[in-house]
Each structure stands twice: as structure tokens, then as C-alpha cells.
């Protein structure tokens, strides 16, 4: 989930480093602890995360799932 950076930080939040590339108008974070699924047809791409941000999010999500998956 992507949300405003103005909210209180959670463990495993990742700051969006390149707002313009991500298509975001204000400081934002990826809240790795909240994953939402939607139909692809209901989503519009407005941008993309920088490669390093994607790696950080991947690592944070993996850390959250590891205990559940027994990794």
C-alpha cells in the first residue's frame, strides 16, 4: 500500500525516493505491512518505484512472510 509520508511511520515502511518517477504528488511511503489486491483492469499505472525502492519493499515483504511460510 502506498500512503502519505505524513502518517506515523510503521516498522518496514519504505520511503519513495523518486516521487516524479512514481507519479506521486507528495512525499509517500510504501507500507509493506499492508498488501492489497485488485483486479488489473481496475488499476491505472501512474509511474513506477525506483529499482532500489523495489528491492527494499521486496525485502520488507519477505521479512514479514518468512515466519508464516517457515523460511
Secondary structure, DSSP 4 states (H G I P E B T S, - for coil): -EEETTSPP-TTEEE-S-HHHHT-SS-EEEETT------GGG--------HHHHHHHHHHHHHHHHHHHT-
